[in-house]
Amino acid sequence: MRILFLADNFPPEVNAQASRVFERARLWVQWGHTVTVLTCAPNFPEGKVYSGYKNHWHRTEEMSGIRVVRVKTFVAPNTGVVLRVLDFLSFMVAAFCAGLFQPRPDIVVATSPQFFAAVGGCSLAWIKRRPFVMELSDLWPDSIVAVGLMKKSLALRLLERLELFMYARATAIVAQTPAFKSNLVRRGVPAEKIAVVLNGVDLERFQPVERDAELAETWGIAPDEFVVSYIGTLGLAHELERVLECAHLLRDTKVRFLLVGPGADRERLVAKARSMELRNVTFVPFQPKENILGFWGISNVALVHLKNTPLFETVIPSKIFEAMAMGLPILLVSPAGEASRIVQVEDVGVWVPAGDLEAFVTSIRLLQGDPGFRERLASNSRLAAPRYSRERQAREMMSCLEQAAVPRTTPKVAAAAEFEGPE
């Protein structure tokens, strides 16, 4: 199958979308498919083009057999609304224009949360008279409301109408959680049009590693410290100020909080930690993908933290699957929902309701004080990880694409892609 895929994040960027799109496309190429990805110059999240790249109008390269076409966009940091929307719109237009000159594919796919990428993909599919599949990794624009970047307004209502129009135009929709599907069905999208394909993790790359004592020493982490690590984007959706409040309450213990990554909220958090005089919090800046495993390796617990808002009941952070593959116990702080269900059903960690600071502190003390409990959770993580592999995700999504590419009068997607939990 010839696949044309639109995604504004792609390696060498290291966020969830970039990893997901690349790792699946690489497998599809290995299985004999042809994949072209329309993307932009790598710049996420700081809005600075990576070394070795330029914001050219058109540049083509090959990565692991994937044909990558990079287009010129308005580059902006992942902060605020206006500049980011201009960034999104510029990608939509540039990717659409570049897509017009690509060989005719069998199917066009676009992935959110950058919803305007889907508009570009849908338009290309219409021009090329090919099926369009939309991958839904976030409920946008609801997500920007949830993090406080946008309020109810005429602009929001127009975006919601565009959202529903896109769902109607798509031949098939691949949702990353059952809750996403339920949301769409409640809003009138036919259930038979939607498949649920959970996110996954590359098990070849993410696996348990030995503790790197030199790395720990470099970042001032003592051998007897209990390390609780948050590894990923320090964004508004994660409400990491609550982590600083927890660190303040545990400031006289051997607990060390390690926050690794860039993000829109990083500078504010660093300043806040400094004003609170927190000596048990370490911030590590952006790290290339090959360095991340070392930070997992010096961690005792993987922290996954989400803002206390109803929308985040529907999401499953990819960090959960990465922590499983690394063989780590998970401390999940989130609203009750999809993420907490996986952590509890698989018995891979401790769930704390978002906003419950006392329970947050108590759970860290519990994990710190009971090595046997931690080892049981870590063992369960290692056993559960293969159920959430990237290969499984790639196969299930390919099944959806193959069915969408078959001419038919009634859209249908693979029921096998529905998540029923571990057997």
N, C-alpha and C positions, 0 to 999 in steps of 0.2 A: 504494500500500500504506500502511496505517496502522500505524506502528511505535511501540511503547512501550519506551523504553530506560532502564535503570537504571545510573547511574554516579555514584559519590559525589564524583568530581572533575570540574569543569566550569568554563569561563571565568567570571570573570576569572582563575581559577587557571591556572598556566602549565606544569604538569607534563605528562608524556607522555600520560597518560590523558585529561586535560582537552582537550588539543589534538587528539588522535586522535578522540575522540567528537564534538567540535564540528565539526571540519573535514569529517568524513564526513557528519554529519547535515546540514550546510549544503548539501553537494552533493546529497544525496538530496532535500531540499526543492526545490532548483533543478530536479531531474529529475521533479518532480510528486508526490512522496511526502509524507505527513504524518508528522511526527516529534514525539513528546512525550518529553522527557527528565526523569526523576525524579532529583533531586540534592539537595544541601544548601547551606546558606550557605557561600560560599567562605571557607576558613580554612587551607588546606594551604600549607606544612607546619608553621607555627608554632603552629597551634591558636588563632589569633586571627581573629575574623570581620573581613573586609575592610571598609574605610571605604565607607559608602554602603549597606551591607547590615546586616540584623539576623537573629538566629537565630529567625525566626518559625516558628510551627507550620505555616503554609502560605502560600506566596507564589508568584504566577504572573507570569511576564514573557515577552517574546518577544525572541529573538536571531537575527537573520538568517533569520526565518521559522520558527525552531524554537520550539515551545512548551516553556518551561522551568518546571517545578514544583519549588520548593525547599521542603524540609521541615525541621522542627526536629530537631537531633541533639545528642548529648553531644559537645561540641567539645573536642578534646584535641590537644596537639602530637604530631608524628610521632616520638615517642620512647617507649621502653619497650613493654611488652606489654599490661598490664592495662588502662590507660587507652585504648589504641588499640582493643583488643577491645571495650570498652564503646562507643567511638565507632562501630565497625563494626556492632555489634548494634543500636544505636539507629537507625542509618540503615536497616538491614534492616527493622525494625519500622515506622518512620515511612514509609518508601517503600512498603511493602506496604499500609499503611492508606490512604495517599494514592492509591495505584494502584487501589484498589477503586472509587474515585469517578471515575476517568477513563473517557472513552468506550471502548467495547470495541475493542481493536486487532485487526489481522490477525495480529500476531506480537509476542511479548515477547522482548526481548534484555537481557542483563546482561553486564557486563564485569568481569573481574578486573583487578588482583590482589586487590582487596578481595573475598574469596570470599563473605562473607555477603550481599553485594549480589546474587549469583547465587541464593542461597537465597530472598531476597525475590522475585526475578524468576520463579523456578521456581514459587513458591507462587501468584503472581498469574496465571501462565499456566494453572495447574491450576484456579483458581477461575473464570477467564474462559473456560476450555475453548479455549485457543489454544496453538499450538506455542511452544516455548521454545528459544531459541538462546543458547548460552553462548559468549562470547568469552574465550579463554584467553590472557592476555598475560603470565602468570607461573605457575609451578608452585607453588601455595600449598596446603598449609602448608610445603612443602619450603623455600621461600625464606626463611621466618623462622628456620628451623633453620640455613640456610646463613650467615646474618649473625650467628648466635650469640644470638638473642633467645629461643630455645626449645630445649629438649633433649628427647631421647626420653623419653616419659612416657605415662601413660594418656590425658591430655588430647590429646596429639599423635595417638595412635592413634584416638581418637574423631573428631578433625578429619579424619584420612585416610579414615575410613569415610564421613563426611559428604561428603568430596570425591568419592569413588567413587559414592556415591548420586546426587550431582548430575550426574555424567557419564551415569549410567544413565537419569536422568529427562529429560535434554535431548533434544530432537528432533534437534538437530545441534550440533556443536561447531566453532567457528572458532579454530584454533590459529595463533599468530603465527610459529612456527618449525617446521621439519620435525622437530626433536628433541622438541618438545612432543608431536607426534603419535606418534612412536615410543615415548615414555614411556607414553602412555595405552594404546597397543596392547599393549605388554608387560604392562600391568596389567589386560588383559581388556576394554578398551573397543573395540567393533567399528570396524575401520579405515574402513568405508564411511560411518560416521557423522561422520567428522572431515575437515574441509577445512583446508588450510594457506593462509593469506593473510598475507603479510608486511606488516609495518608500512610506513609511507611518510612522505613529507614534502610540505608545501604549497609547490609550486614558484612560486606567485604571490607568496608572502611571503618565502621563503628563496631568495636569489640573491646573487651577488657584489656587494659594495659597496666604494666607495672608502674608504681609510683616513681616519679622523677624527682629525686631529692634535690637535685641541682636547680630544677625549675621552681620548686617550692621555696628554696632558699633565695632565689633571685627576687621573688615577690614577697619576701619577708614572712613566710609562713613557717612557723616552728614545727618540729616533728611531732610534738605532743598536742598540737591544735586540732580541733574537730572542724573540718572544712565543709561549709554549706555553700554550694556553688550555683549561681544563676549564670548560665552561659547562653547568650543570644542577644537580640536587640533590646536595648534599654529604652523602650517606647512608652507612650502614654497609656497604652492598653494594659500595661503590666502593673501600674500603681506601685512602683518599687520604693516609694517613700515609706510604705509600711514595713519594708525590710529594714530600713534604717531605724525605725521605731523599735523593732524587735532587737536589732543589734544594740541599741541603747540600753534596753533592759537586760541584755546579756553581756554587758561591757566588762564585767568583772569575772567572766568565765573564760574557759579555753576555746570558746566558739569563735571561729573566723568566718566572716561572710566574704565570698569571692564573687564579684560581679564582672563578667568578662563580655565585652562587646561594645559597639557604638550604639547610637540611637538619639532620637529627638529629645529625650529626657536626661541624657547623660550629664551634661554640664550642670544642670540644676541639681541633680542628685549629688554630684561631687561637691558642689558648693554647700549643699545642705549637710552632708556628712562632715565637712570641714567645720561648719559652724557649730555642729553638735559635738565636735571633738571626738569623733568615733575612731578609735585606734584599732578596732577589730573589724573594719571594713576595708577591703582592698579592691580598687577599680583597675581593671586591665583593659587597655584600649583595643581597638579592632585587631583581630588576629587572622592571618591567612588560614585557610581550611586545614592545611597540614599541621598547624600548631595546636588546633583545638583539642585533639585527643590527649595531649599532655596535661591540659587543665582538667579534663574529666578524670585523668589518672590520679591527680593529687586531691580529688574530692572524696569526701565520705558520704555525702548526700547530694542528690541533684534537686535543686529547688526550681519549681515551676510556679509562677505567680501571675494571677490575673486580677484585673480590676473587678470590684464588686458591682456588677451591672447585669441585668437579665440577659442581655445579648450574649454574654460570655458563658452562659449555660449551654450554648449550642456549639461551642468550638472545642477542638482537640489540638492543643499545641504540639508541634512536631518534636519539641524537646522531650516530651514523654517517651516517644519511641526511641530517640537517641539515647536517653538515659537507660532504657531497658537494654538496648544493644550493648552499652558499656558495662552492664552488670551492676548498676547502682540502685540503691533504694531511692525512692522518689518522695519528696515532700511537696505535695500539691496544695496550694492555697488558691481557691477559686470558688465561684458559686457552684452549687450542686448542679450537675448536668452531665454532658457527654464525657468530659475529661474525668470527673470524679468517678463515674461509672466504670470506666476502663481500669483506673488505678485500684478500685475496690474489688472488682470482679477478678482481676488478674492477681490481686494481693501482692502488688509490687511496691507499695508505699503507704504513706499516711496522708489522708485528706483532711484539710482544715478549711472550714467555711471562710470565704473572703471577708475580711473586716474583723475577724475574731482574733485580736492580738494576743489575748491570754492563751488561747488554744495554740496559736502559732509558737509561742515561747515554750509551752508545755510539751509540744510535739518534738521540738528540737532537743529539749532535755531528755525526753524519752529515748530518742534515737541515739543521742550521745551516750547515754548511760547503759544501753543494752546492746552489746555487740552481737549477741546471738540473734536478737530480733532483726538487726540490720542485715545479718548474713542470710537469714531466711528470705527477707524481701529482695536482697540482691540475687539470690539463687532463682527466685520466681521471675525476676526481671530477665535473667538470661534465658530461662525456659520460654517465656512469653514472646520474646523479641521475634522469633521466626514467624509467628502468626501475623506480624505487621511488617514484613519485609518489603523493600522497594520492588523486588521482583514480583511479589504477589500483587502489589498495586498496579504495576505496569501491565501484567497479564489481564487483570480485570478491566483496566481502562481500555486496553487494546480490543478486548471483546466488545466493549461499548462502541468504539470507533468503527469496528468492522460491521456491526449491525446497523449503525447510523449510515454507513456508506452504501448499504444495499437499498436500491430504490423500492419504495413501498408507499402505501397510502396512509397507513396508520403507524406513527412512530412507536417504536418499542425498544426497550433496553434490557440488558441481561438481568434477570431476577437473581442470578447467581452472585451478582455484585452486591446484593444487600448484605448488611452486616448483621449477623445473628449472635455475635459473641463467640467466645472460644468454645470448642466442642469438648 
